[in-house]
Amino acid sequence: MQVYPNRFAAGLQGQLKPFYLIFGEEPQQKIECIELIRKAAREQGFDERQSLVADSSFQWSSLIEASQSMSLFASRQIIELELPTGKPGTEGSKTLVSLTENPNPDTLFIIHGDKIGRDVQNSKWFKALDKLGVYVPCYPVEGRQLTQWIANRIQNKGLQATNEAINLLTEHCEGNLLAAQQEIDKLPLLFPDGKIDFAQLQQAMGDHSRFNVFQLVDVLLAGDIQKAIKMLYRLESEGIEPVVVLWALNREWQNLYEMKFATDNGQSLNTVFTQLRIWKNKQAGYQNALRRLSMAQLTEMQTKIAALDAGLKQSAIARPFIELSHICLLFVPVSLSAIELDYQ
């Protein structure tokens, strides 16, 4: 059973499930969900907890041993298993399936890790655990959802904030819920009267935005160039190698080019999405970009990407992120035919 983080707490009332699967790329939500399970479990007598990590040296027999052993002072236990890759392998899959054959009501499993794909969700072990438990996908919270998330957290602390202050928090903490929560936790100390002053908040806050190249390309597909340039600035300040950003831009150009070529030749876009394995939550972004971009513009993009790639390999570019910003403009599109890339 799949439950999203914002509805997860309500489902912990009453008898707990034997298995909880917490996966995703958003750490704050994962931490909160795991803490909620621990709290609910403690209230129901699960007073012992073991933590295991299924790394390359992990012995799966130790998971079975942990599930069958309990201290003299505990009657019920939680076993937390981290799957760093989300894939337990052949032996691990068999072990996890075996746990579902005769679940122990006095043992509760929390299995967690980074983002997983459809291949994992369709695997035998995942389906077996999900059938008896709960799967919580923890995706990044962005845009309006982030604004609402921050507004709700502020209200829960009994504070009053203007839309201007909430938008400031959103802008500074976008891409990093951990930082957003930390900033919100500080607010009662900064504003003991409960009223958040925008000017003081602006002075007190640091910029905790954290973006990755995958978020960058999503914004480019949507055509939001201002946000994309801000992301590039953050990536540069965090020391991300320009070749990593260029790799992401080139990959998106290849996808767009193949889609455009196929649809121009009468092929269904849905068929192309299937062939390129484009997830449904990404398809709208590609559709928007394809409506804006012509084949000639995609060809221009290819030329600029190839030129920048050659320049990076020759270490001939003084400020590569300036050139990357030029390429980002092509996704809008803004023509750069009259702009020469400066490699001197």
Backbone torsions as a table, in degrees:
resi	resn	phi	psi	omega
1	MET	NA	127.7	-178.9
2	GLN	-96.3	131.3	177.9
3	VAL	-134.9	132.4	179.7
4	TYR	-81.8	155.1	-174.6
5	PRO	-54.2	-37.1	-177.0
6	ASN	-70.4	-12.4	177.9
7	ARG	-116.4	6.5	-171.3
8	PHE	-71.9	-41.8	-175.5
9	ALA	-58.3	-38.7	-178.1
10	ALA	-63.2	-28.9	-178.2
11	GLY	-81.2	-2.1	-179.4
12	LEU	-93.2	4.7	175.6
13	GLN	-78.3	139.9	179.6
14	GLY	85.2	-155.5	-175.4
15	GLN	-69.3	133.0	-178.9
16	LEU	-80.0	154.2	175.7
17	LYS	-78.8	154.9	178.6
18	PRO	-73.5	-21.8	-176.4
19	PHE	-134.2	134.4	173.6
20	TYR	-126.9	125.2	-178.4
21	LEU	-109.6	110.8	-176.8
22	ILE	-116.0	104.8	-177.0
23	PHE	-132.0	147.4	176.0
24	GLY	154.7	177.2	-175.7
25	GLU	-103.8	8.7	-178.6
26	GLU	-109.7	100.2	-171.7
27	PRO	-64.7	-36.5	-177.5
28	GLN	-62.5	-43.9	179.0
29	GLN	-65.1	-40.4	179.0
30	LYS	-62.2	-46.2	179.8
31	ILE	-59.8	-45.6	-177.7
32	GLU	-65.1	-41.7	179.9
33	CYS	-64.1	-42.9	179.4
34	ILE	-65.0	-40.6	178.3
35	GLU	-64.4	-38.4	177.6
36	LEU	-63.0	-41.2	178.2
37	ILE	-64.8	-45.6	179.6
38	ARG	-57.9	-45.1	-178.1
39	LYS	-63.4	-47.5	179.8
40	ALA	-63.7	-37.6	-179.9
41	ALA	-67.7	-41.9	178.2
42	ARG	-59.1	-39.2	-179.7
43	GLU	-67.1	-18.7	179.5
44	GLN	-107.4	17.6	171.7
45	GLY	92.1	8.9	175.0
46	PHE	-83.7	88.5	-171.4
47	ASP	-103.5	12.6	174.5
48	GLU	-131.5	143.3	-178.4
49	ARG	-138.2	132.0	175.2
50	GLN	-119.3	141.3	179.6
51	SER	-120.7	130.5	180.0
52	LEU	-129.8	151.2	177.7
53	VAL	-125.6	121.4	-178.1
54	ALA	-86.2	70.8	177.2
55	ASP	-88.2	-168.7	-174.7
56	SER	-65.2	-23.3	-178.9
57	SER	-100.4	7.1	-174.7
58	PHE	-71.7	136.2	175.6
59	GLN	-101.2	117.9	-174.9
60	TRP	-68.0	-20.0	175.9
61	SER	-64.2	-25.8	179.8
62	SER	-68.4	-26.4	176.8
63	LEU	-69.6	-41.8	177.0
64	ILE	-64.2	-42.7	178.7
65	GLU	-61.1	-42.2	179.9
66	ALA	-63.5	-37.5	-178.6
67	SER	-72.5	-19.5	-177.5
68	GLN	-102.7	-5.5	-178.3
69	SER	-113.6	147.5	179.4
70	MET	-154.2	143.6	-178.7
71	SER	-68.3	163.2	-179.4
72	LEU	-66.4	-19.8	-173.7
73	PHE	-100.5	3.3	-178.4
74	ALA	-125.0	143.2	178.9
75	SER	-106.7	-21.8	-179.9
76	ARG	-141.6	149.8	-175.3
77	GLN	-140.8	155.4	172.8
78	ILE	-107.9	134.1	172.9
79	ILE	-117.4	119.7	179.2
80	GLU	-105.0	122.2	-179.3
81	LEU	-118.4	119.5	175.9
82	GLU	-92.0	126.4	174.3
83	LEU	-109.0	92.7	-174.6
84	PRO	-55.9	-38.3	-178.4
85	THR	-95.9	-10.6	-175.9
86	GLY	78.2	1.6	-177.9
87	LYS	-126.7	110.5	-175.6
88	PRO	-79.5	-7.9	-177.1
89	GLY	80.2	179.5	-175.3
90	THR	-64.0	-51.1	-178.8
91	GLU	-64.0	-43.6	179.9
92	GLY	-63.3	-39.9	179.1
93	SER	-60.8	-44.9	179.6
94	LYS	-63.8	-39.7	-179.7
95	THR	-64.6	-44.5	-179.2
96	LEU	-65.2	-40.0	177.6
97	VAL	-63.1	-38.6	-179.0
98	SER	-62.7	-28.7	179.7
99	LEU	-67.0	-25.1	-177.4
100	THR	-85.5	-11.5	-174.6
101	GLU	-72.2	-32.4	178.1
102	ASN	-148.7	70.4	-173.8
103	PRO	-62.2	139.2	179.8
104	ASN	-88.5	120.0	-178.4
105	PRO	-65.1	-13.3	-179.8
106	ASP	-97.6	5.6	177.8
107	THR	-127.9	127.7	-179.4
108	LEU	-117.4	130.8	-178.2
109	PHE	-107.0	131.3	169.4
110	ILE	-115.1	113.4	-178.6
111	ILE	-112.8	123.0	-172.0
112	HIS	-140.0	160.7	179.7
113	GLY	178.5	-168.8	-179.2
114	ASP	-76.2	-174.5	-177.0
115	LYS	-57.6	138.3	176.8
116	ILE	-119.3	154.5	-179.3
117	GLY	-101.2	-176.5	-179.8
118	ARG	-62.4	-30.6	-179.5
119	ASP	-61.3	-40.8	178.5
120	VAL	-70.9	-44.4	-177.8
121	GLN	-64.2	-24.3	178.9
122	ASN	-93.5	0.4	-179.1
123	SER	-73.4	159.1	-176.1
124	LYS	-63.5	-44.3	-176.5
125	TRP	-65.9	-40.0	-178.3
126	PHE	-66.9	-44.3	-180.0
127	LYS	-63.1	-37.5	-179.9
128	ALA	-65.2	-42.6	179.0
129	LEU	-71.0	-41.3	-178.1
130	ASP	-64.1	-33.7	-179.6
131	LYS	-61.9	-34.9	-178.4
132	LEU	-100.3	-6.0	-172.8
133	GLY	-134.0	-147.6	-177.0
134	VAL	-134.8	133.9	175.0
135	TYR	-108.5	125.9	179.9
136	VAL	-116.8	105.1	176.1
137	PRO	-82.8	126.1	-176.3
138	CYS	-108.5	92.7	-178.7
139	TYR	-93.1	157.8	175.4
140	PRO	-58.1	143.1	177.8
141	VAL	-103.4	119.9	-173.5
142	GLU	-136.6	167.8	173.7
143	GLY	57.6	-133.4	-177.2
144	ARG	-62.7	-34.9	178.9
145	GLN	-62.6	-40.0	178.1
146	LEU	-66.4	-42.9	177.8
147	THR	-57.9	-44.9	179.6
148	GLN	-67.5	-38.3	178.6
149	TRP	-60.2	-46.1	179.8
150	ILE	-65.9	-43.6	-180.0
151	ALA	-60.1	-42.0	179.8
152	ASN	-65.8	-40.5	-179.3
153	ARG	-66.2	-40.0	178.4
154	ILE	-63.6	-44.3	-179.8
155	GLN	-63.8	-38.6	179.7
156	ASN	-64.0	-23.3	177.0
157	LYS	-88.2	4.3	179.0
158	GLY	74.5	24.2	-178.2
159	LEU	-104.0	157.8	176.1
160	GLN	-115.2	130.2	-179.7
161	ALA	-137.2	142.7	175.7
162	THR	-76.6	162.8	176.0
163	ASN	-59.8	-34.4	179.3
164	GLU	-61.9	-43.0	179.5
165	ALA	-68.5	-40.9	178.9
166	ILE	-63.9	-41.6	178.7
167	ASN	-65.2	-34.3	177.1
168	LEU	-63.9	-45.7	177.4
169	LEU	-60.8	-42.1	179.8
170	THR	-60.7	-46.4	-178.1
171	GLU	-63.7	-42.1	-175.1
172	HIS	-77.7	-23.7	-174.8
173	CYS	-112.9	9.4	-177.0
174	GLU	-59.9	133.3	-179.1
175	GLY	86.0	3.4	-175.6
176	ASN	-150.2	84.6	-179.9
177	LEU	-64.7	-31.4	177.9
178	LEU	-58.4	-46.7	179.1
179	ALA	-66.2	-38.4	179.1
180	ALA	-60.7	-44.4	179.7
181	GLN	-65.1	-39.0	178.2
182	GLN	-61.8	-42.7	178.8
183	GLU	-65.0	-40.4	179.8
184	ILE	-66.0	-38.2	178.6
185	ASP	-63.1	-27.1	-179.9
186	LYS	-79.4	-21.4	-171.0
187	LEU	-57.7	-41.7	179.0
188	PRO	-60.9	-29.1	178.3
189	LEU	-77.1	-37.3	-178.8
190	LEU	-75.4	-31.1	-176.3
191	PHE	-130.6	74.9	-176.5
192	PRO	-61.5	-21.5	178.8
193	ASP	-81.9	-2.9	176.6
194	GLY	84.7	-2.2	-179.8
195	LYS	-109.7	120.6	-173.8
196	ILE	-87.5	118.9	179.1
197	ASP	-89.9	125.6	-175.6
198	PHE	-60.6	-46.2	-176.9
199	ALA	-62.2	-44.0	179.2
200	GLN	-67.6	-38.2	178.4
201	LEU	-62.8	-42.9	179.8
202	GLN	-60.3	-39.1	-179.1
203	GLN	-72.3	-33.8	-173.7
204	ALA	-81.6	-23.7	-171.4
205	MET	-86.7	149.6	168.5
206	GLY	-102.4	170.3	179.3
207	ASP	-95.6	110.1	-175.8
208	HIS	-107.7	18.0	-179.6
209	SER	-60.3	134.8	176.5
210	ARG	-132.0	121.1	-178.1
211	PHE	-126.5	152.9	172.2
212	ASN	-121.7	173.4	-173.9
213	VAL	-66.1	-25.8	-179.9
214	PHE	-72.2	-37.8	173.8
215	GLN	-65.2	-37.4	179.9
216	LEU	-59.1	-48.2	-177.0
217	VAL	-68.5	-31.2	175.7
218	ASP	-62.1	-41.5	180.0
219	VAL	-68.3	-37.8	178.1
220	LEU	-65.7	-40.7	177.6
221	LEU	-61.7	-34.1	178.2
222	ALA	-76.2	-14.7	178.1
223	GLY	84.2	16.8	-179.5
224	ASP	-90.3	85.0	-172.5
225	ILE	-70.7	-34.1	-179.9
226	GLN	-62.5	-44.1	178.7
227	LYS	-67.8	-36.3	179.5
228	ALA	-63.3	-42.0	179.9
229	ILE	-66.6	-37.2	175.9
230	LYS	-62.3	-41.9	178.5
231	MET	-62.3	-42.8	178.4
232	LEU	-59.5	-42.2	178.6
233	TYR	-60.0	-43.2	179.7
234	ARG	-66.8	-41.8	179.2
235	LEU	-61.0	-41.3	178.8
236	GLU	-65.0	-44.1	-178.2
237	SER	-67.0	-25.6	179.0
238	GLU	-88.4	1.7	175.2
239	GLY	81.8	19.4	176.9
240	ILE	-67.0	132.0	-179.6
241	GLU	-66.1	134.0	-179.6
242	PRO	-59.4	-28.9	179.7
243	VAL	-65.0	-29.8	178.1
244	VAL	-67.9	-43.1	178.3
245	VAL	-65.0	-43.2	-179.5
246	LEU	-63.6	-38.1	176.6
247	TRP	-57.2	-45.4	-179.3
248	ALA	-65.0	-42.7	179.5
249	LEU	-64.2	-40.5	-179.9
250	ASN	-65.9	-38.8	179.1
251	ARG	-63.2	-41.7	179.2
252	GLU	-69.1	-36.4	176.1
253	TRP	-61.3	-44.0	-179.9
254	GLN	-60.0	-44.5	178.7
255	ASN	-60.6	-46.9	-178.5
256	LEU	-64.2	-40.6	-179.2
257	TYR	-63.5	-46.1	179.9
258	GLU	-63.8	-40.2	178.4
259	MET	-63.9	-45.8	-178.4
260	LYS	-63.8	-44.3	-179.4
261	PHE	-62.3	-43.9	-177.3
262	ALA	-67.1	-45.2	-177.7
263	THR	-71.1	-33.3	175.7
264	ASP	-64.6	-23.0	179.5
265	ASN	-103.0	22.3	170.2
266	GLY	89.2	4.9	-179.1
267	GLN	-84.0	145.6	179.2
268	SER	-69.0	136.9	179.2
269	LEU	-64.3	-35.7	178.1
270	ASN	-62.4	-37.3	177.1
271	THR	-65.0	-41.5	178.9
272	VAL	-64.5	-41.4	177.6
273	PHE	-57.1	-42.1	-180.0
274	THR	-66.2	-44.1	-179.5
275	GLN	-62.8	-39.2	-177.8
276	LEU	-89.9	0.4	179.7
277	ARG	56.5	50.8	177.7
278	ILE	-89.9	121.3	-179.3
279	TRP	-64.5	154.5	-177.4
280	LYS	-61.1	-36.6	-178.2
281	ASN	-71.8	-8.9	177.0
282	LYS	-101.5	-14.5	-170.8
283	GLN	-66.0	-37.5	-179.4
284	ALA	-63.0	-37.5	178.1
285	GLY	-62.8	-42.7	177.7
286	TYR	-66.5	-38.9	179.0
287	GLN	-62.2	-41.4	177.5
288	ASN	-61.8	-45.5	-178.4
289	ALA	-65.2	-40.1	-179.1
290	LEU	-66.6	-30.7	176.5
291	ARG	-68.5	-31.2	-177.6
292	ARG	-84.3	-33.2	-167.4
293	LEU	-102.3	135.0	175.0
294	SER	-96.3	169.3	177.3
295	MET	-63.9	-35.4	178.8
296	ALA	-64.6	-39.4	179.4
297	GLN	-69.5	-36.3	176.2
298	LEU	-67.3	-33.8	176.4
299	THR	-66.8	-40.7	175.8
300	GLU	-61.5	-40.4	178.4
301	MET	-61.2	-41.8	179.1
302	GLN	-60.4	-41.7	-179.7
303	THR	-62.8	-45.2	-178.8
304	LYS	-67.6	-39.7	178.8
305	ILE	-63.8	-43.3	179.5
306	ALA	-63.9	-39.5	179.3
307	ALA	-65.8	-42.3	179.3
308	LEU	-67.4	-39.5	178.1
309	ASP	-60.0	-44.8	178.6
310	ALA	-63.6	-40.9	179.7
311	GLY	-64.6	-39.3	178.6
312	LEU	-65.7	-40.1	179.9
313	LYS	-66.1	-27.2	179.3
314	GLN	-93.8	1.9	-177.8
315	SER	52.6	41.4	-174.1
316	ALA	-105.7	12.6	-175.4
317	ILE	-116.4	121.7	-177.9
318	ALA	-72.5	-43.4	-178.1
319	ARG	-130.8	82.1	-174.1
320	PRO	-62.8	-27.0	-178.0
321	PHE	-72.3	-21.7	172.3
322	ILE	-66.5	-43.9	179.7
323	GLU	-67.9	-35.4	176.8
324	LEU	-63.9	-37.3	177.9
325	SER	-64.8	-34.9	176.3
326	HIS	-61.8	-43.7	-179.7
327	ILE	-66.2	-37.9	177.1
328	CYS	-58.9	-36.0	179.3
329	LEU	-61.3	-27.6	-179.1
330	LEU	-67.7	-20.9	178.9
331	PHE	-75.9	-10.9	-174.5
332	VAL	-72.5	-54.2	7.4
333	PRO	-104.8	150.1	169.2
334	VAL	-120.3	125.6	-176.7
335	SER	-69.0	134.2	177.2
336	LEU	-115.6	19.6	-176.0
337	SER	-60.4	-25.9	-179.0
338	ALA	-96.6	2.6	-178.2
339	ILE	-108.5	120.1	178.1
340	GLU	-88.6	134.4	174.6
341	LEU	-72.7	127.9	-174.7
342	ASP	-94.1	107.8	-178.5
343	TYR	-106.1	17.7	-177.8
344	GLN	-106.3	NA	NA
